[in-house]
């Protein structure tokens, strides 16, 4: 235990996701040894992000205006929505430059253990976006884990009766990976998602 303000800083840093007690302590001592101007820039950045960044009124991606950059882009295909769990997933997909539709950020995944159900996610808003018939395809890009699969299954059952095509992102072997190290689920998915070679 350290003196008041130092321990308070360590405790606050330890609340951040992925930061354990040792990391919190290292960051706190780094801040202590950093120039005041650099610490002030960090404080300013934190305050600016809390004051100016909000969630898009359409897709719930992060935005500085009422609508995010993707929703404001008239060149995007409005007939396709890619459903993701978090805004960071939008960034990952955008980096591929393969998807030209719009997004819908759920704000998490169904996880009964953590007390997160469909009502805690932006599912109702997704259904409202499909109501006018503009959207013809929904791509479910939830994480390939237990919660992501549960969410994708729930959404599939909910959306298919609405008359839209529902697709799930393919998953399988990573490039550069070895078959002997792949788990059974990943290898099974790789077989399910196989593509045929054409001349």
N, C-alpha and C positions, 0 to 999 in steps of 0.2 A: 504494500500500500504506500502511496505517495502523498505528499501534501495536497490539500484541497483542490485547487484549480487543475493541477496536473492529473490527479486521479479522476476528476470530473471529465476531463478531455478524453482520457483513456476509456472511461466507461461509455461516453457518447460514441466514440469511434468503434467500440466493440459492439454497438448495436447495429452497425452497418452489415449488410449481407456479405458473407465470405471473409469477414475480418474477425479473427480470433483474438484472444487476450494478448498473445505475443505480438501479433501484427499491429494491434491497436497501440501497444506500448511503443513499438518502433516508430510508428507514424507520429505519435505524440512527441517523442524526443526529436524526431526530424523537424517537426514544426517549431519546437523550442529553439533549435539551432539555426533556423532559417531567418533570413533578413525580414524585418518588419514589412517592407514593401511587398515581398513575395506572399507573405501571409495575408496581407490586405487584398491582394489580387484574388486569392482563393476565397476570401470572405465575400468580395464583390461578386465573383462568379456564382457563388452559392445563392446570394441574395437575388441576383439578376434572374437566375433560373427559376426561383420560386415566385418571383413577381411577374415574369413575362411568359413563361411556358405554361401552356394548358393542354387540354385534350381536344382534338378535332371534334366538332359537333356532328360530323357525319360518320367517321370511321373509328374515332377514339385513338388515333395515332397522336404523337406529340405534335404540337403546333404553337406558333407564336401569334397566329390570327385565329379567327373562328374556325377556319378550315385549314387542314394541313397542305403541304406542297403538292402531294399526290392528288388530293381531292380538288384542288384548284386547277390542275393541269387538264386542259380541254382535249389534249391528245390521247389521254388514257381511254382504254376500252371500258365503257360503263356496263357492258353485258357480262363481265366476269369479275367476281370478287374472290380474293384469296383471304381466307380466314386464318389468323395467327393468334398466338397467345399474348404476346407482348410487343410493344413498339420496337424493341431491339430486333425482333424477327423480321419486321418490315425492312430494316436496314440491311440485314443479311440477304434477303431475297432481292432487294434493289441492286446490291453489288453484283449479282449474277447477270444483270441486264437481259434476263430471259422473259420476264413477266411485264406485260404492258397494261394490265387491268387495274382494278382498284383493290383496296384492302378493307378488312374489318378486324379490329383488334378486340379480342374478347376480354382482356384484362386478367388473364389467368387461365386455369384449367380446372375441370371438375376434380375435386379431391375430398371425398368424404372424411378421410382421416384428419384433414386440416379444416374441416367444416365449410368447404367451398362447394356449393351446389350450382346448378344452372341459373338460379335466380340471382346469384352473386356476380354473374358474368353479363356481358353485353349481348345476350342471346335474343332478347325481345327486340332490341334495336336492329339486329341482323334480319329478323323476320319482317320488320317494318320496311327495311330497304328492299326486300324481295316482293312486297305486296303489289307494286305497280306493274310488274311483269317485264321490266327493262332487263333485269338480270336473268341470264339463261344458264350460267354455269357458276358453281361455287367450288373452289378448290380448298380442301381442308389441309392446312399446313401446320397442324399442331405437332408438338414434340413427339418423337417416337418412344415414349415411355408409358407407364401404366396410366397416368393422369391424362396424357395427350390422346392415348387410344380411347379411353373412356369418353373423353370430350368429343372426339371425332365420331364415335359410334352414336352417341346421343344426338349430335347434330345431323348425322346422316338420316336417322329415323325421323327427325323433326322436319328436315328440308325436302326429302324425296317426295312426300305427298303434295308439296307445293308446286311440283311440275318443273323443277330445275334439275339440270345435270349436276351430280355431286361427284367430285373426284378427290382422291386422297393422294398426297405426294408419295412417289415411289421411295422406298428405302432399301438399303442393301449394303453391299460391300464398299468400303471407302477405296478411293484410288490409292494405290501403293500398299494396300493391306494384304495380308497373307491369309489364305483360306483356313489354315490350321488354328489361327487365333480368333476366328469369327465365332460368335455364339450361335446357338441353334436358331434363335428367332431371326437374327440378322441374315443368316444364310438362307433360311426359309423364305424371307422376304425377297432376297436376291433372286431366288428361283421363280417366285410368283411374278416379279417385275421384269423377267427376262425379255429381251428383244430379239427378234429374228434377223439374221444377217441376210442382206440381199446383194445380188451382184449388180 
